[in-house]
Amino acid sequence: MSTHRARLNAMRAAALTALRPPSREPLSDWLESNFRLPSGLAAVPGPIRLWTFQRALADAMTDPEIERVTVLKGARLGYSTLLLGVVAHYALRDPSALLAVLPTEDDARNFMVGQLEPAMGASPALRGVLSMDRTAEGRDTLLYRRFPGGSLRVVAARAPRNLRAHTARVLILDEADAMEVTSEGSPILLAEKRTLSFSDRKIITGSTPTNTSTSHVAAAYDQSDKRVFEVPCPSCRDRHEILWRDIRWPEDRPQDAAWCCPSCGVLHGEEHKARMVAAGRWRATAPHVKGHAGFRLSCLIAPHGPAAWPRLAAEFLIAKRHPDTLRTFVNTILAEPWRDDDTEGAIDPSGLAALAAPIGLDRIPASVLFLASGVDVQGDRIELSTLGFTAEDDWLVLAHTILAGDPLRDGVWHDLADILRETYTREDGARIARSMSAIDAGDGGMQDRVVAFARSVPSAVPIKGVAGARPLVTRSDSKRARLWLVGVDAAKQRLHDRLTRRSGFAFADTLPDEWRLQLTAERRAIRYQYGRPVVRWETVPGRRAEALDCAVYALAARAMVGTAPSRRADELTGHAPLPARPIVVRSRWLER
């Protein structure tokens, strides 16, 4: 055995001996005594100090009487820090085989390299425990580490085959709702099967929820003992969970937002929250459930500045303007799944008449800051939709154009190039052009031509639509063709929300009925795949969907524009500031 490996094992053994307490010290106390966070992971680096509501979560994650822990959570609540502490506990105090599953490969690498290693390195008592053994005898890798009595493996849910060959006593699932069902099945179910051989297994699942119809973490929480965090009212001392419906403020004064006690009706401002939360406690609303602790954790109880009630009220007033931004607020701030079980099915195109408006490329409202086009290539024509976007992110369909011609010949592409280079006049006289145009290159036989065309036209990009749970726009890793990948399901959901709620969307009153039929040509359906509910977008029989595809691509094109709305407004009115001149430092040595 090499000297390096012997020294490494000695360090690990010494840490294990020193940190395993003679009595069962709660994890929350142990973390505050031994765990430190570096500056890159904490606003205030140094020894960790848990909030009151975090302590019960940490202790449940190591309680031998609890097999499952489910955390239905918002953002800004320190959940990731708790997971780091859990790994440290099972590596040092209760050596076990650990398996951590995260949505993507980047998430897995960041968890290990960007979070866990720095945290362990910043804690003197834990330093070196998860160091990579690089000797010839060692088998450690970037995402796999061994320690005396156990190991840690971190895998991405998008590669579920990595789960089949490994077993684990402790399973950590982070952001479970972002894990997509693949051809191998549900990565969550596959991962849970790897723990079946352990009678004392532990399954920890945490996630920001998504939709009521498909959220895994919301369904798991409903099967738990459903704990809620209740705080005492400073006036009447009754205990309640802080809910959004009880946050009140005078009209147009979110800075005065306060909590209204459901019992006595007295308003209590942000200045009371820290004391209320410090005196809070968890209560199981389904105490008959044993062995499965569930926690519902919203940002309303986070005692730090970004989660102050007045700031959240101001965020809400902006978010409520459109369904897609309101959905984000509900999911990430309130830790509630977005209610979508009433939006399944097709949208009646006749019901969209109220969204028609006197707009068009010859009647562009002065509020439009960006123009973006989505282009769909068919066998005998090219179709494109041009959308206008306002500072408030309203979507205005200004035109839908059909260019007849064989896409294998140059003529129709010349016509498209002429259109994409056009400029228009807003109602206030400002000249405006397209900021970006996205052209579908998904057809393998047309990809090279689309890529070549995009190179010749400024601000035109080739894209490929990809179904499934993924971001709206990402860059392709393919070396053959540099495409942008469009998460069409995400775009269709955002469009569906606006159409069903008649909010933040309008279209030119000159567009024909056929365009409405095509825009609503797909219906939202819930299907079960490997036992897990998933959203599927299915074409209504007998309908074409070019208008829908073009709108989706235009949304992707807008997402690729990095200019801030305020700067764009200045550009269109001729008030854009001059670019900053570079600072040139002249050396006196050169003047000698």
C-alpha positions as CSV (number, residue, x, y, z in Angstrom):
1,M,0.0,0.0,0.0
2,S,1.4,3.4,-1.0
3,T,2.4,6.0,1.7
4,H,-0.2,8.4,0.3
5,R,-3.1,5.9,0.6
6,A,-2.0,4.8,4.1
7,R,-2.0,8.4,5.2
8,L,-5.4,9.0,3.6
9,N,-6.9,6.0,5.4
10,A,-5.4,7.0,8.7
11,M,-6.9,10.5,8.4
12,R,-10.3,9.0,7.6
13,A,-10.1,6.5,10.5
14,A,-9.0,9.2,12.9
15,A,-11.9,11.4,11.9
16,L,-14.3,8.6,12.2
17,T,-13.1,7.7,15.7
18,A,-13.1,11.3,16.9
19,L,-16.5,12.3,15.6
20,R,-18.6,9.3,16.5
21,P,-20.1,10.4,19.8
22,P,-20.6,8.0,22.7
23,S,-24.3,8.9,22.8
24,R,-26.8,9.6,20.0
25,E,-26.3,13.3,19.6
26,P,-29.0,14.9,17.3
27,L,-27.7,15.8,13.8
28,S,-28.7,19.4,14.3
29,D,-26.4,19.8,17.4
30,W,-23.6,17.9,15.7
31,L,-23.7,20.1,12.6
32,E,-23.5,23.3,14.6
33,S,-20.5,21.9,16.4
34,N,-18.6,20.4,13.5
35,F,-19.8,21.8,10.2
36,R,-18.6,24.9,8.6
37,L,-19.5,26.6,5.3
38,P,-17.0,28.5,3.1
39,S,-17.7,31.9,1.7
40,G,-18.8,30.5,-1.7
41,L,-21.7,28.6,-0.1
42,A,-22.9,31.0,2.6
43,A,-23.5,34.7,2.9
44,V,-21.9,34.4,6.4
45,P,-19.2,31.8,6.2
46,G,-18.2,29.8,9.3
47,P,-19.9,27.5,11.7
48,I,-23.4,26.6,10.5
49,R,-26.3,28.0,12.6
50,L,-29.6,26.3,11.9
51,W,-32.9,28.0,11.9
52,T,-35.6,26.6,14.1
53,F,-37.5,24.9,11.4
54,Q,-34.3,23.3,9.9
55,R,-33.5,21.4,13.1
56,A,-36.4,19.0,12.9
57,L,-35.6,18.3,9.2
58,A,-32.0,17.5,10.0
59,D,-32.9,15.2,12.9
60,A,-35.5,13.3,10.9
61,M,-33.0,12.6,8.2
62,T,-30.9,10.6,10.7
63,D,-33.7,9.3,13.0
64,P,-33.6,5.4,12.9
65,E,-37.3,5.3,13.5
66,I,-38.1,7.2,10.2
67,E,-37.6,5.4,6.9
68,R,-38.7,8.2,4.6
69,V,-38.3,11.9,4.7
70,T,-40.2,14.1,2.2
71,V,-39.6,17.8,2.0
72,L,-42.0,19.9,-0.1
73,K,-40.0,23.1,-0.2
74,G,-39.6,26.5,-1.7
75,A,-36.3,28.3,-2.5
76,R,-34.0,30.2,-0.2
77,L,-34.5,27.8,2.7
78,G,-31.1,26.1,3.2
79,Y,-32.2,22.7,2.2
80,S,-29.1,22.0,0.1
81,T,-26.9,22.8,3.2
82,L,-28.8,20.2,5.2
83,L,-28.1,17.5,2.5
84,L,-24.4,18.3,2.8
85,G,-24.7,17.7,6.5
86,V,-26.6,14.5,6.0
87,V,-23.8,13.1,3.8
88,A,-21.2,14.1,6.4
89,H,-23.2,12.3,9.1
90,Y,-23.5,9.1,7.1
91,A,-19.8,9.2,6.1
92,L,-18.5,9.8,9.6
93,R,-21.0,8.9,12.3
94,D,-23.0,6.1,10.7
95,P,-20.9,4.8,7.8
96,S,-23.2,3.6,5.0
97,A,-23.5,3.2,1.3
98,L,-25.0,6.5,0.0
99,L,-26.6,7.2,-3.3
100,A,-27.5,10.8,-4.3
101,V,-29.6,11.3,-7.5
102,L,-29.9,14.7,-9.1
103,P,-31.7,15.7,-12.3
104,T,-28.7,16.3,-14.6
105,E,-25.0,15.5,-14.9
106,D,-24.1,19.2,-14.2
107,D,-26.2,19.1,-11.0
108,A,-24.3,16.0,-9.9
109,R,-20.9,17.5,-10.5
110,N,-21.9,20.7,-8.8
111,F,-23.2,18.8,-5.8
112,M,-19.9,17.0,-5.3
113,V,-17.3,19.5,-6.5
114,G,-19.1,22.8,-6.0
115,Q,-20.8,22.2,-2.7
116,L,-19.8,19.0,-0.8
117,E,-16.0,19.2,-1.2
118,P,-15.7,22.9,-0.3
119,A,-18.0,22.4,2.8
120,M,-16.0,19.3,4.0
121,G,-12.7,21.2,3.3
122,A,-13.8,24.2,5.3
123,S,-14.6,22.0,8.3
124,P,-11.4,21.0,10.1
125,A,-13.0,18.0,11.7
126,L,-14.2,16.7,8.3
127,R,-11.3,17.6,6.1
128,G,-10.0,14.7,4.0
129,V,-12.8,12.3,4.7
130,L,-14.1,12.4,1.1
131,S,-10.7,13.1,-0.6
132,M,-10.3,11.3,-3.9
133,D,-7.9,8.3,-3.7
134,R,-5.7,8.7,-6.8
135,T,-3.3,5.8,-6.2
136,A,-3.2,2.7,-8.4
137,E,-5.1,0.8,-5.8
138,G,-7.8,3.4,-5.5
139,R,-11.0,3.4,-7.5
140,D,-12.4,6.8,-6.5
141,T,-13.7,9.0,-9.3
142,L,-15.1,12.5,-9.5
143,L,-18.6,11.3,-8.5
144,Y,-17.7,8.2,-6.5
145,R,-15.9,8.3,-3.2
146,R,-15.1,5.6,-0.6
147,F,-14.6,6.0,3.1
148,P,-14.2,3.5,6.0
149,G,-17.4,1.5,6.2
150,G,-19.2,3.0,3.2
151,S,-19.2,5.0,0.0
152,L,-20.9,7.9,-1.8
153,R,-22.1,7.8,-5.4
154,V,-23.7,10.8,-7.1
155,V,-25.6,10.1,-10.4
156,A,-27.8,12.0,-12.8
157,A,-31.4,10.9,-13.2
158,R,-31.0,11.3,-17.0
159,A,-28.7,8.3,-17.0
160,P,-30.8,5.8,-15.0
161,R,-28.7,2.9,-16.2
162,N,-26.1,4.1,-13.7
163,L,-28.5,3.1,-10.9
164,R,-28.9,-0.6,-11.8
165,A,-25.5,-1.9,-10.7
166,H,-25.5,-0.2,-7.3
167,T,-27.2,-0.7,-3.9
168,A,-27.5,1.9,-1.1
169,R,-28.8,2.1,2.4
170,V,-29.3,5.8,2.2
171,L,-30.9,7.4,-0.9
172,I,-31.0,11.2,-1.4
173,L,-33.3,12.5,-4.2
174,D,-32.9,16.2,-4.8
175,E,-35.3,18.2,-7.0
176,A,-37.3,15.0,-7.7
177,D,-39.9,16.9,-9.7
178,A,-37.3,17.8,-12.3
179,M,-36.4,14.2,-13.0
180,E,-37.9,13.0,-16.3
181,V,-39.2,9.5,-17.0
182,T,-36.9,7.9,-19.6
183,S,-37.1,4.8,-21.7
184,E,-35.5,2.9,-18.7
185,G,-38.4,4.0,-16.5
186,S,-38.8,6.4,-13.6
187,P,-35.4,7.2,-12.2
188,I,-37.0,7.7,-8.8
189,L,-38.5,4.2,-8.7
190,L,-35.3,2.7,-10.1
191,A,-33.3,4.4,-7.3
192,E,-35.7,3.3,-4.6
193,K,-35.3,-0.3,-5.7
194,R,-31.6,-0.1,-5.0
195,T,-32.4,0.2,-1.3
196,L,-34.7,-2.8,-0.9
197,S,-32.0,-5.1,0.5
198,F,-31.6,-2.8,3.6
199,S,-34.0,-3.2,6.5
200,D,-32.8,0.1,7.9
201,R,-32.9,2.1,4.7
202,K,-33.4,5.8,4.5
203,I,-35.0,7.6,1.6
204,I,-34.8,11.4,1.6
205,T,-36.8,13.2,-1.1
206,G,-36.9,16.9,-1.5
207,S,-38.1,19.2,-4.3
208,T,-39.8,22.3,-5.3
209,P,-43.2,21.1,-6.6
210,T,-44.4,21.5,-10.1
211,N,-48.0,20.7,-11.1
212,T,-50.8,19.0,-9.1
213,S,-51.2,16.4,-11.8
214,T,-47.6,15.3,-12.0
215,S,-45.7,16.4,-8.9
216,H,-43.9,13.5,-7.3
217,V,-42.9,15.4,-4.2
218,A,-46.5,16.7,-3.6
219,A,-47.8,13.1,-3.9
220,A,-45.2,11.8,-1.6
221,Y,-46.0,14.5,1.0
222,D,-49.7,13.5,0.9
223,Q,-48.6,10.0,1.9
224,S,-46.6,11.2,4.8
225,D,-47.5,12.4,8.3
226,K,-47.9,15.9,6.6
227,R,-46.1,18.2,9.1
228,V,-46.7,21.9,9.0
229,F,-44.7,24.6,10.8
230,E,-46.8,26.6,13.2
231,V,-45.8,29.9,14.9
232,P,-47.4,31.6,17.9
233,C,-49.3,34.8,17.3
234,P,-47.6,37.7,19.3
235,S,-51.1,38.9,20.3
236,C,-53.2,35.9,21.2
237,R,-50.5,33.1,21.3
238,D,-52.6,30.8,19.1
239,R,-50.4,28.8,16.7
240,H,-50.9,28.8,12.9
241,E,-49.0,27.9,9.8
242,I,-48.1,31.1,7.9
243,L,-50.1,30.9,4.6
244,W,-50.1,33.4,1.7
245,R,-53.8,34.1,2.1
246,D,-53.0,35.6,5.5
247,I,-50.4,38.0,4.2
248,R,-52.2,41.4,3.8
249,W,-51.2,44.8,2.7
250,P,-53.0,48.1,1.7
251,E,-53.7,48.5,-2.0
252,D,-50.5,49.5,-3.9
253,R,-48.5,49.4,-0.7
254,P,-46.7,46.0,-0.6
255,Q,-44.0,47.6,1.6
256,D,-46.6,47.4,4.4
257,A,-47.3,43.7,4.0
258,A,-47.9,41.9,7.3
259,W,-49.3,38.6,8.6
260,C,-52.9,38.6,9.8
261,C,-53.6,36.1,12.6
262,P,-56.5,33.8,11.6
263,S,-57.6,33.7,15.3
264,C,-57.6,37.3,16.5
265,G,-57.2,39.2,13.2
266,V,-54.3,41.4,14.4
267,L,-51.7,42.3,11.8
268,H,-48.0,41.6,12.7
269,G,-45.3,43.1,10.5
270,E,-42.0,41.7,9.3
271,E,-40.3,42.9,12.5
272,H,-42.2,40.2,14.5
273,K,-41.3,37.3,12.1
274,A,-37.9,36.3,13.5
275,R,-39.3,35.9,17.0
276,M,-42.4,34.1,15.8
277,V,-40.3,31.6,13.7
278,A,-37.8,31.0,16.5
279,A,-40.8,30.0,18.8
280,G,-42.4,27.8,16.1
281,R,-42.7,24.1,16.0
282,W,-43.7,21.3,13.6
283,R,-47.1,19.5,13.9
284,A,-48.0,16.4,12.1
285,T,-51.5,16.7,10.6
286,A,-51.6,13.0,9.8
287,P,-50.1,11.5,13.0
288,H,-51.4,8.0,12.2
289,V,-48.7,7.7,9.5
290,K,-45.6,6.2,10.9
291,G,-42.1,6.0,9.5
292,H,-42.7,8.7,6.9
293,A,-42.0,12.3,8.0
294,G,-43.2,14.9,5.6
295,F,-42.4,18.6,5.8
296,R,-44.1,21.5,4.0
297,L,-41.7,24.4,3.9
298,S,-42.5,27.8,2.2
299,C,-40.4,30.9,2.0
300,L,-42.9,32.8,4.2
301,I,-41.0,31.6,7.3
302,A,-37.5,32.2,6.1
303,P,-36.0,34.9,8.4
304,H,-33.7,36.6,5.9
305,G,-34.0,39.7,3.9
306,P,-34.9,38.3,0.4
307,A,-37.9,36.4,2.0
308,A,-39.3,39.4,3.9
309,W,-43.0,39.7,3.5
310,P,-42.9,43.1,1.9
311,R,-40.4,41.9,-0.7
312,L,-42.5,38.8,-1.4
313,A,-45.6,40.9,-1.8
314,A,-43.8,43.1,-4.3
315,E,-42.7,40.0,-6.2
316,F,-46.2,38.7,-6.2
317,L,-47.6,41.9,-7.8
318,I,-45.2,41.5,-10.7
319,A,-45.7,37.7,-11.0
320,K,-49.5,37.7,-11.0
321,R,-49.5,39.6,-14.3
322,H,-49.0,36.4,-16.3
323,P,-49.8,32.7,-15.5
324,D,-46.2,31.5,-16.2
325,T,-44.6,33.9,-13.8
326,L,-47.3,33.3,-11.2
327,R,-46.7,29.6,-11.5
328,T,-43.0,30.2,-10.6
329,F,-44.0,32.2,-7.6
330,V,-46.5,29.5,-6.4
331,N,-43.9,26.8,-6.9
332,T,-40.7,28.4,-5.6
333,I,-42.0,30.8,-3.0
334,L,-45.1,29.2,-1.6
335,A,-43.9,25.6,-2.1
336,E,-47.3,24.7,-3.5
337,P,-47.9,22.7,-6.7
338,W,-49.5,24.7,-9.5
339,R,-53.2,23.6,-9.9
340,D,-53.4,22.3,-13.4
341,D,-55.9,19.4,-13.1
342,D,-58.6,21.6,-14.5
343,T,-56.6,22.5,-17.7
344,E,-56.4,19.1,-19.3
345,G,-57.8,18.7,-22.7
346,A,-58.1,20.9,-25.8
347,I,-58.7,24.6,-25.9
348,D,-61.8,25.7,-27.8
349,P,-60.5,28.0,-30.6
350,S,-63.9,29.8,-30.7
351,G,-63.3,31.0,-27.1
352,L,-60.2,32.9,-28.2
353,A,-62.2,35.6,-30.0
354,A,-61.8,38.0,-27.0
355,L,-58.0,37.9,-27.5
356,A,-58.2,39.4,-31.0
357,A,-56.9,43.0,-31.2
358,P,-56.3,45.7,-33.8
359,I,-52.6,45.0,-34.1
360,G,-50.3,43.8,-36.9
361,L,-47.0,44.5,-38.5
362,D,-48.6,47.7,-39.9
363,R,-50.1,48.5,-36.4
364,I,-47.3,47.7,-33.9
365,P,-48.2,49.1,-30.5
366,A,-45.7,51.5,-29.0
367,S,-45.3,49.1,-26.0
368,V,-43.7,46.5,-28.2
369,L,-39.9,46.3,-27.5
370,F,-38.9,43.1,-29.2
371,L,-39.9,41.3,-32.4
372,A,-39.1,37.6,-32.7
373,S,-40.1,35.1,-35.4
374,G,-40.5,31.4,-35.3
375,V,-40.1,29.6,-38.7
376,D,-41.4,26.1,-39.5
377,V,-40.1,24.3,-42.7
378,Q,-42.6,22.1,-44.5
379,G,-42.2,20.0,-47.7
380,D,-43.7,22.5,-50.0
381,R,-43.6,25.8,-48.0
382,I,-42.1,27.8,-45.2
383,E,-44.4,29.3,-42.5
384,L,-43.4,31.9,-40.0
385,S,-45.1,33.8,-37.1
386,T,-43.9,37.2,-35.9
387,L,-44.6,38.0,-32.2
388,G,-44.1,41.3,-30.4
389,F,-43.1,41.4,-26.7
390,T,-43.6,44.2,-24.3
391,A,-41.7,45.2,-21.1
392,E,-44.5,43.5,-19.1
393,D,-43.9,40.3,-21.2
394,D,-47.2,40.4,-23.0
395,W,-47.2,38.3,-26.2
396,L,-48.7,39.8,-29.3
397,V,-49.0,37.7,-32.5
398,L,-48.6,40.3,-35.2
399,A,-48.5,38.2,-38.3
400,H,-48.4,34.7,-39.7
401,T,-47.0,34.3,-43.2
402,I,-46.9,31.4,-45.6
403,L,-44.2,31.3,-48.3
404,A,-45.0,28.7,-51.0
405,G,-42.1,27.0,-52.6
406,D,-39.8,24.0,-52.4
407,P,-37.4,24.4,-49.5
408,L,-34.8,22.4,-51.5
409,R,-34.6,25.3,-53.9
410,D,-33.2,28.7,-53.3
411,G,-36.3,30.8,-54.2
412,V,-38.3,30.4,-51.0
413,W,-35.2,31.0,-48.9
414,H,-34.6,34.3,-50.6
415,D,-38.1,35.3,-49.8
416,L,-37.6,34.4,-46.2
417,A,-34.4,36.3,-46.0
418,D,-36.1,39.4,-47.3
419,I,-38.8,39.2,-44.7
420,L,-36.4,38.6,-41.8
421,R,-34.4,41.7,-42.8
422,E,-37.5,44.0,-42.9
423,T,-37.9,46.9,-40.5
424,Y,-41.3,48.3,-39.3
425,T,-42.7,51.4,-37.8
426,R,-44.3,51.4,-34.3
427,E,-47.4,53.5,-33.7
428,D,-45.1,56.1,-32.0
429,G,-42.9,56.3,-35.1
430,A,-39.9,54.3,-33.8
431,R,-38.3,51.9,-36.2
432,I,-38.1,48.3,-35.1
433,A,-36.7,45.1,-36.6
434,R,-36.6,41.5,-35.5
435,S,-34.2,40.8,-32.6
436,M,-34.1,37.1,-33.3
437,S,-35.6,34.4,-35.5
438,A,-35.6,30.7,-34.8
439,I,-35.8,28.3,-37.7
440,D,-36.7,24.7,-37.2
441,A,-33.9,22.4,-38.4
442,G,-35.3,19.3,-36.9
443,D,-35.9,17.6,-40.2
444,G,-32.7,15.6,-40.9
445,G,-33.0,16.2,-44.6
446,M,-33.3,19.9,-44.2
447,Q,-30.8,20.5,-41.4
448,D,-27.8,21.5,-43.5
449,R,-29.8,24.0,-45.6
450,V,-31.3,25.6,-42.5
451,V,-27.9,25.9,-40.8
452,A,-26.3,27.4,-43.9
453,F,-29.2,29.9,-44.2
454,A,-28.9,30.9,-40.6
455,R,-25.2,31.8,-41.1
456,S,-26.2,34.2,-43.9
457,V,-28.9,36.1,-42.1
458,P,-28.1,38.2,-39.0
459,S,-29.9,37.1,-35.8
460,A,-31.3,33.9,-37.4
461,V,-30.5,30.7,-35.5
462,P,-31.2,27.0,-36.3
463,I,-33.2,25.2,-33.6
464,K,-34.5,21.7,-32.9
465,G,-37.6,21.0,-30.8
466,V,-37.2,18.4,-28.0
467,A,-40.0,17.1,-25.9
468,G,-39.8,16.3,-22.2
469,A,-39.0,18.2,-19.0
470,R,-36.2,20.5,-20.1
471,P,-35.4,24.3,-20.2
472,L,-37.0,26.4,-22.9
473,V,-33.6,26.9,-24.7
474,T,-30.3,25.2,-24.4
475,R,-27.3,24.8,-26.6
476,S,-26.7,21.5,-28.4
477,D,-23.6,19.5,-27.7
478,S,-23.5,18.2,-31.2
479,K,-20.2,19.0,-33.1
480,R,-21.8,18.3,-36.4
481,A,-24.3,21.2,-36.3
482,R,-24.5,23.9,-33.7
483,L,-28.2,24.0,-33.0
484,W,-30.2,25.5,-30.2
485,L,-32.5,22.9,-28.5
486,V,-36.0,24.1,-27.7
487,G,-38.0,22.6,-24.8
488,V,-41.3,22.5,-26.7
489,D,-43.3,21.1,-23.8
490,A,-42.2,24.0,-21.6
491,A,-43.2,26.5,-24.3
492,K,-46.5,24.8,-25.0
493,Q,-47.4,24.8,-21.3
494,R,-46.7,28.5,-21.0
495,L,-48.8,29.2,-24.0
496,H,-51.5,26.9,-22.8
497,D,-51.6,28.8,-19.4
498,R,-52.1,32.1,-21.1
499,L,-54.7,30.9,-23.5
500,T,-56.8,29.1,-20.8
501,R,-56.6,32.1,-18.5
502,R,-57.0,34.7,-21.2
503,S,-54.0,36.7,-19.8
504,G,-50.9,38.3,-21.4
505,F,-51.7,37.2,-24.9
506,A,-53.3,38.8,-28.0
507,F,-53.3,38.3,-31.7
508,A,-54.0,40.3,-34.8
509,D,-57.7,40.5,-35.7
510,T,-56.8,39.8,-39.3
511,L,-55.6,36.3,-38.6
512,P,-58.0,33.7,-40.1
513,D,-60.0,31.1,-38.2
514,E,-57.7,28.4,-39.6
515,W,-54.8,30.0,-37.6
516,R,-56.8,29.7,-34.4
517,L,-57.5,26.0,-35.2
518,Q,-53.8,25.4,-35.7
519,L,-52.7,27.3,-32.6
520,T,-55.0,25.1,-30.5
521,A,-54.2,21.9,-32.4
522,E,-52.7,20.1,-29.4
523,R,-54.3,19.2,-26.2
524,R,-52.8,18.6,-22.8
525,A,-53.2,15.1,-21.5
526,I,-52.0,13.2,-18.4
527,R,-50.6,9.7,-19.2
528,Y,-49.0,7.2,-17.0
529,Q,-45.5,6.0,-17.9
530,Y,-43.9,3.3,-15.8
531,G,-46.5,4.1,-13.1
532,R,-45.7,7.8,-13.0
533,P,-48.0,10.6,-14.3
534,V,-46.5,12.6,-17.1
535,V,-47.8,15.4,-19.3
536,R,-48.2,14.6,-23.0
537,W,-49.1,17.0,-25.8
538,E,-51.3,15.2,-28.3
539,T,-52.5,16.5,-31.7
540,V,-56.2,16.8,-32.1
541,P,-57.2,14.5,-34.9
542,G,-57.6,16.2,-38.2
543,R,-55.8,19.4,-37.2
544,R,-52.5,20.9,-38.5
545,A,-50.2,22.5,-36.0
546,E,-47.9,24.9,-38.0
547,A,-49.2,28.0,-36.2
548,L,-48.6,26.4,-32.8
549,D,-45.1,25.3,-33.8
550,C,-44.2,28.8,-35.1
551,A,-45.4,30.4,-31.9
552,V,-43.3,28.0,-29.8
553,Y,-40.2,28.8,-31.9
554,A,-40.9,32.5,-31.6
555,L,-41.0,32.2,-27.8
556,A,-37.6,30.4,-27.9
557,A,-36.2,33.2,-30.2
558,R,-37.3,35.8,-27.6
559,A,-35.6,33.8,-24.8
560,M,-32.3,34.0,-26.7
561,V,-32.4,37.9,-26.7
562,G,-30.2,39.1,-23.9
563,T,-31.0,42.8,-24.1
564,A,-32.7,44.2,-21.0
565,P,-36.2,45.7,-21.8
566,S,-35.1,49.1,-20.3
567,R,-32.1,49.3,-22.6
568,R,-34.1,48.2,-25.6
569,A,-36.6,51.0,-24.9
570,D,-33.8,53.5,-24.9
571,E,-32.5,52.1,-28.2
572,L,-35.8,52.4,-29.9
573,T,-36.3,56.0,-28.8
574,G,-32.7,57.0,-29.6
575,H,-31.7,57.5,-25.9
576,A,-29.4,54.6,-25.5
577,P,-26.2,55.5,-23.7
578,L,-23.0,55.4,-25.6
579,P,-20.9,52.3,-24.9
580,A,-18.3,52.8,-22.2
581,R,-14.9,53.6,-23.6
582,P,-12.2,51.2,-22.5
583,I,-9.7,52.5,-19.9
584,V,-6.2,52.6,-21.4
585,V,-3.4,52.6,-18.9
586,R,-0.3,54.0,-20.5
587,S,3.1,52.9,-19.2
588,R,5.6,55.6,-18.6
589,W,8.3,53.0,-19.3
590,L,7.3,53.1,-23.0
591,E,7.8,56.8,-23.1
592,R,11.4,56.6,-22.1
